[in-house]
Amino acid sequence: MKSKIKILIVEDNQLFREGLKSLLASNTDYEFIAEAQDGLEALHLFRKKQPDFILLDISMPKLSGISVIKEIKSVNPNIKILALTIHESEEFVLQAFDAGANGYCVKNSSRQELQIAIQSVLEGKSYISPKVADHVILGYLESSKKLKKKTVWDTITRREREILKLVGEGYKNRQIAELLNISLKTVEKHRANIMGKLDLHSASELTAYAIEKKLVTNKP
């Protein structure tokens, strides 16, 4: 008997999660095994449930979807991950695929397109929504004409971005240390590095910058 494909949903919007579960229920080859509402919970459930396939939002509380993808792929490179997002810009698409995503689908796609995206990724193919494919192609053509200059933002490491996101969400240093399972001293060092690189001098300035870089989003 053919085993079902175990699926984990990572999405902080309950209505959207319910819609995804309804979509999955229409296919008897799929088995919905768990749902996560933030990035840290996603990692916990990944380790505990060992899914075959993950539907994952990029903009997540506590730990971004990009960081979650990188962490999961470092443990299991063969797992299939389809990124779901409201973002249509080239920057987010490239970040997702660079992290290890197998597909990229925007949330306002039709149910039919989402089904095609899921099936494509499960078959070992890469998938990208037609709505964002043009942005990527145009960005590639533009970058081939001129080399992009490295910005200060490019010097911010993945761990520093994780900490900046949590600062933007209102967490204190000690809470961040507990969430990321690192020492308070390490958090303070990273935070000092971030402020030095970005020439920022307060928590409010860090929060504003995190919002500007879309690390923190206000979602219904």
Phi, psi and omega in degrees: 000131182292129180283147181282156178276117182279124187240134174249131177256129178239105186199130183271353178264114186298318180298320179291322177300316180297321178296320179295319180296322177296320178296316181294326183296340181283351181243117184287351178279347183259147174230110177286121186249337182189163176222142180238146181255352176210171186296321180292321177295326179299316179295320179298314182289328176300313181292323185281318188262340180053061180289163175267335188213140181232128170262119193224127174283144180281320182269095184236149174293156173070309178216127185294157178300326179298315179295322179297315179301314181299316182295314181295317181293332177290334179270317182224091182296341186271348181294144181266131181230125175251117179280131176244133188199161173271347186280130181246004184280155180302322183304312182289323179299311182294321178299318182296313181289325177295327179287337179124005179299147178265342179204162183220117184229130180279150189290336180272017175288161177286161176301322181296317179295320179297322177296320178296319180298314180299312182296320180299313181295319179295333178276003177089011180262157172273150179222140174218133181302136177305330182296333181253347182301320180297321179298319182293316180296315180297320179296320179295316180295321180293318182290336179286341179276328181211143178285133179282135178286141179286130181261171177299322180301326180295340181274352179282120184287169179300315180296320178295324178292323177298317180290319178299320178299314181292323175299316179297332179274001173096009181279144176275166183305315182295321178294321179297318179301318181290319181295319183266359178059045176230170183283157176300321180299321179294318178299314181298322179294314179298318181296320177296321178297318180299312182296324179292315181295319186267356182057047177249151191230007180204165178297324180294323178291321177297318179297315180298321180291319179299321178293318180301322182272008177062027172284332179239126180231146175265109184241147182293000000 
